[in-house]
C-alpha cells in the first residue's frame, strides 16, 4: 500500500496520506492519528487479526463484522464506521464486509505496531498475555504485549541481561541509550518471584519495574520492539515477515539524546527495507526530516558526513554505516488537524520554514513556540 484515503471515520472527516519510506504524522491530541494507524494495520493484516482473535476464542459471527471491530478498536467502537465512511487503498475501496471474507489458515502478520499505550503491556515488569487485557484495550496493545512476551521467552535466547546486549544494537546506539536512559545500570531478568520480570540492576540492588524513572519505563517496551526487528531472525519472531513498522509517540518520557537514538534505529529499519510510520508530538523527528530533505541534494558521501555530524557519530564507525546511500529514501510528513466538520490532513513534507503557508512554515505548530520565543528575545534585547 502506498496510499490510504479515509473519509467520515470516527473524528476523521477526510485524510489522504501517500506513504514514503518514512512517514511522520503529527497533530494535536484526539485528531484521529491512532485510529488512522490502527485502520492501516487492520487493512493490511485483517486475516492475521481475525486468526489471532479466533485463537483466543473470541466469538466472531460469520455474517456480522461489528464484533471484529469491537474486539479490534475497543468495546463499542464499531460505531467509528457509518453509512458515509469511505476508505480507499490505492483507489480500491475497503469496507467492513471485507473482514467477513476470512480465509482459514496461518496468516503472517506484516505490520509491527508499537502502540502509544505500550507501557501498560509491561506495567509490572513483564509483558502481559493477550488475554490479561479487558475488552476496552485495543488489539494493537494486546498483540504488542503478547509479541514481547513470546520474544522474551524464546527469541532472545533466555539471557539474564537484556540491556546492554550483544548483536542487537550498534555500539554507538547502545552507548547513547546508556548515557541518556540507564546511566550504567543493567536491565536484568529476575525470577525470584516465580515469574520472569525485568529489574534494573544498580550495583548490588535489583530495582523492581515500578521504581524505575518514567523515561526508563517508557523506553523499555520500545527497546524490546527494536530487538524484535534488529539482529538475527529467530524462530519465535521472524523479522523478515514484517513489511511495515508503526511507532506511536516514540518520544514519550525520553531525554532528547534518547530520542536521537530512537531516530538512528528508525533509520536502520529503513535501511532494512521496512516502511516506517511514526506519529509524534516532538519536533525532534521533524528536525531530522528537515535536515534530510534540505541536504538530499548532496552526494551520498557528503550527506553521510553531514548526518554523522548531526548525530555526533564517527563516519567510519559501524553506526555511521546506517547513513550509507540513504538519499534514495523518501520522507513524508502529514499534519492532522480538526476543522469544524472533523479532522483533515495536510501534506507538509517540504517543511519549508520560509513558506507563506503557516502550517508548513511552523511544522503544524510544533515549531511555532520556539519561533515566537526567538522573535520576542530579539525584539526586547534590542530595545
Secondary structure, 3 states (H helix, E strand, C coil): CCEEEEEEECCEEEEEEECCCEEEEEECCCCCHHHHHHHHHHHHCHHHHHHHHHHCCCCCCCCCCHHHHHHHHCCCHHHHCCCCCEEEECCEEECHHHHHCCCCCCCCCCEEEECCCHHHHHCCCCCCCHHHCCCCCCHHHHHHHHHHHHHHHHHCCCCCEEECCCCCCCHHHHHHHHHHHHCCCEEEEECCCCCCEEEEEECCEEEEHHHCCHHHHHHHHHHHHHHHHCCCCCCCCCHHHCCEEEEECCCCCCCHHHHHHHHHHHHHHHHCCCEEEEEECCHHHHHHHHHHHHHCCCCHHHHHHHHHHHCCCCCCCCHHHHHCCCCCCCEEEEEEEEECCEEEEEECCCCCCCCCCHHHHCHHHCCHHHHHHHHHHHHHHCC
